[in-house]
């Protein structure tokens, strides 16, 4: 219980530091009265040529199939972690069961590769 | 309780104070590796360079580009620092434990994984093509490193039977360093930790030769610096973690009599890994975007899964 109290304190400190450090410039700009607003300065970087609005945010994520496979595998690692912690108490039965589980995982992975899910085209 | 609070102060202080000297050391080490002196002008051998940088950054004008998502733009750098600091909270240094948690390793993994959201948010919010591409790259990078890293950690956990760092170090004090039992897990973890903290050769979201500045193209002043602040804290934390998992953490000669020596050993070992990140930066060229995912999925992941088999057998015959 106590240690979670300390964690909460840490949380608050992190919140304060993270809130302050990136925003120091707001304070210093006020103090020094830095305000030389030139319109062009606030344009997003574009090598000097005029910017075309609005930015077309469409982007073909080549890796979306990888993302789907990732989701599956990430969930399965979550299943495996409790096994890893309790490994010593489970004995031979736990070992064999987890081996079967990981073997199925491997077969699934090989299937994904064979189907070309991880191909980068 | 008092101990914990003092440890908390120590860890927060270490994270805040250690970052400027590390940036200086990085530039110096990189310079000497490339046969140039590095920073030399400000102070003796440029030792005051970080201070000069900080003063410059603090007094810069704060620019928020037109058309950007203002809330996310301001949130992104804060989020990076926040996640990095929280990751540091559960990592013990020698006898200094701020937060004692049974699942500390899991917590560190979670926190250092979500710190990559800072890059994705920054890329999305900037309203800039280069930043946006960098954000997408950061998203792809998460897909790459998470799984092999998880499996490498799993191998260690199987062997040592706990997520608690204290237990892990205790196991290593009895049986010897983790790297002796799990060299493959160490290599996988090392590569994945470089990818996780986004250092070269896996600094794809930054990619200054292709993407101008990557996710921080539109940032200026301390907001810009905050990304690196978070990144360097992440480097320190992950270096501490890798020593805890594979190099016995604070174990070493005479630690029983003088617990302070444990802190020194631990920081020295972690310091080597911080140095290693500089070394890798000077040595390897950046991976191409289309090379990264195949490397992680087709080489590292099968290796890591097979390694879990081996670790299970090893753990079974040891116990």
Interface residues (C-beta under 8 A of the other chain):
Chain A: X2 X3 X4 X6 X7 X9 X10 X11 X13 X14 X15 X17 X18 X19 X21 X22 X23 X24 X25 X26 X28 X29 X32 X34 X36 X41 X42 X43 X44 X45 X46 X53 X54 X55 X57 X59 X61 X62 X63 X66 X67 X70 X73 X74 X77 X80 X81 X84 X85 X87 X88 X92 X95 X98 X99 X102 X105 X106 X109 X113 X118 X120
Chain B: X1 X4 X5 X8 X12 X16 X58 X59 X60 X61 X62 X63 X64 X65 X66 X67 X68 X74 X77 X78 X79 X81 X82 X85 X86 X89 X90 X98 X99 X100 X101 X106 X126 X127 X128 X129 X130 X132 X133 X136 X139 X140 X143 X146 X147 X150 X151 X154 X157 X158 X161 X162 X163 X212 X217 X218 X220 X221 X222 X223 X226 X229 X290 X293 X294 X297 X298 X301 X302 X305 X308 X309 X312 X315 X316 X319
